[in-house]
Amino acid sequence: MKQAVIDIGSNSMRLTVYETTETGGFTILFKDKVMAGLAGYVEDGALSLDGIARAVLGLMSFRNTLEALNITQVSVFATASLRNITNTEEVLQAIQEASGFSVRVLSGQEEATFDYYGAIQSAPPDSGLLADVGGGSTELVQFRDREVICADSIAIGSLNLYNRFVAGILPTRAQVRK
């Protein structure tokens, strides 16, 4: 069966189409990415109307692709992009009304745990620490004998740090120290 997943992140939005098997296996058939930069549309802790429009524009592009591929099984989730704002519920409602997509916002712990399960698909070590630095958050997962010991998220990502501390294209020495 063909299924799709859409990830609304702080920096990019990603569409991945999978062919799944009855035994739980899968093959990636197609990937697409929109550089939305949603973290750059956060004003006073809230996603702006322009940010909402940017998210909807990306989702509508993905909707067109999914319709062309005749794929109806779609799961849409958001991470720090919608988790770390003050107007999450308003944004979710606006996105659903404009795009027709219902979006699930993952907790930081869920995001970290899903990061781990995605990473083990490429056979990582049996024990260690996984770090996923995103645009709006960083997820950390400690694992031992291929089991999650601890999974957490901190609201520090590359894009939100850049937006908070860098005035130009490249940071100055003082901005790096901050």
C-alpha positions in Angstrom: 0.0 0.0 0.0 1.2 3.5 -0.8 1.3 6.0 2.1 2.7 9.5 2.6 4.1 11.4 5.5 4.4 15.1 5.7 6.8 16.7 8.3 6.3 20.4 9.0 9.6 21.5 10.5 10.9 24.8 11.6 13.2 25.1 8.5 11.7 22.8 5.9 8.6 20.8 5.1 9.1 17.3 3.8 6.9 14.9 1.9 7.9 11.2 1.8 5.9 8.5 -0.1 6.3 4.9 1.0 5.3 1.5 -0.3 4.5 -0.6 2.7 4.2 -4.4 3.0 2.0 -6.6 5.2 5.0 -7.7 7.2 5.9 -4.1 8.2 8.6 -3.4 5.7 8.7 -0.3 3.5 10.4 1.2 0.5 10.7 5.0 0.0 9.2 5.8 -3.4 9.4 9.6 -3.5 10.7 12.6 -1.6 10.0 16.3 -1.9 11.0 19.2 0.2 9.9 22.9 0.6 12.2 25.3 2.3 9.6 27.1 4.4 11.7 28.7 7.1 8.7 28.9 9.5 10.9 29.8 12.5 11.6 33.0 10.7 7.9 33.9 10.8 7.6 33.8 14.6 6.8 37.2 16.1 6.5 37.6 19.8 6.2 33.9 20.2 3.4 33.4 17.7 3.5 32.3 14.1 2.5 35.2 11.9 -0.2 35.2 9.2 2.6 35.2 6.6 4.0 32.1 8.3 0.7 30.4 8.2 0.3 31.2 4.6 3.8 29.8 3.9 2.9 26.5 5.6 -0.4 26.3 3.7 1.4 27.0 0.4 3.8 24.1 1.1 1.0 21.8 2.0 -1.0 22.7 -1.1 2.1 21.9 -3.3 2.3 18.5 -1.6 -1.5 18.0 -2.0 -1.1 18.5 -5.8 1.7 15.9 -5.9 -0.3 13.4 -3.8 -3.3 13.8 -6.1 -1.2 13.3 -9.2 0.2 10.1 -7.6 -3.3 9.0 -6.5 -2.2 8.7 -2.8 -4.9 9.2 -0.2 -3.3 7.7 3.0 -1.5 10.8 4.4 -0.2 11.5 7.9 0.8 15.1 8.6 2.8 16.1 11.7 4.6 19.1 13.0 7.5 19.4 15.3 9.0 22.5 17.0 7.6 24.7 14.2 4.1 24.5 15.7 5.0 23.1 19.2 7.0 26.1 20.3 4.6 28.8 19.4 1.9 30.5 21.5 -0.9 30.2 18.9 -0.6 26.5 18.0 -4.4 25.8 18.1 -5.2 28.9 15.9 -2.5 27.8 13.4 -3.7 24.2 13.3 -7.3 25.4 12.6 -6.2 27.8 9.9 -4.0 25.1 8.2 -6.9 22.6 8.2 -9.4 25.1 6.8 -7.1 26.3 4.0 -5.4 23.0 3.1 -7.7 20.3 4.3 -4.9 18.6 6.2 -5.3 17.7 9.9 -1.9 18.2 11.6 -0.7 16.3 14.6 1.9 18.2 16.7 4.5 15.9 18.2 5.7 16.4 21.7 9.5 16.8 22.0 9.8 13.3 23.5 7.7 11.8 20.7 9.9 13.6 18.1 13.1 12.3 19.8 11.8 8.8 19.9 10.7 8.8 16.3 14.1 10.2 15.4 15.7 7.1 17.0 13.4 4.6 15.2 14.1 6.3 11.9 17.8 6.2 12.6 17.9 2.5 13.4 16.7 1.7 9.9 20.3 2.4 8.8 21.8 0.1 11.5 23.4 2.4 14.1 25.4 1.1 17.0 23.7 -0.9 19.7 24.2 1.8 22.3 24.9 5.5 22.2 23.4 9.0 22.0 21.5 10.3 19.0 21.3 14.0 18.4 19.0 15.6 15.8 19.6 19.3 15.4 16.7 20.8 13.6 15.7 24.4 12.8 13.6 24.9 15.9 14.7 22.2 18.4 17.3 19.6 19.2 16.3 16.1 20.1 18.5 13.8 22.2 18.0 10.0 22.6 20.1 7.8 24.8 19.9 4.2 23.8 21.3 0.9 25.1 21.1 -2.5 23.4 18.9 -0.9 20.8 16.3 0.2 23.4 15.5 3.9 24.2 16.6 4.8 27.7 15.8 8.5 27.6 14.4 10.8 24.9 14.0 14.5 25.2 13.8 17.7 23.2 15.2 21.2 23.9 13.9 24.3 22.1 17.3 25.2 20.6 17.7 24.8 16.9 19.9 26.2 14.1 17.3 28.5 12.6 15.9 29.9 15.8 19.5 30.6 17.1 20.4 32.3 13.8 17.2 34.4 13.9 17.8 35.4 17.6 21.5 36.2 17.4 22.7 36.9 13.8 22.0 40.3 12.2 23.7 39.7 8.8 24.5 36.7 6.7 27.4 35.4 8.8 27.7 35.8 12.5 30.2 38.2 14.0 32.6 37.0 16.8 30.4 38.7 19.4 27.3 37.0 18.0 29.0 33.6 18.0 29.9 34.1 21.7 26.2 34.9 22.5 
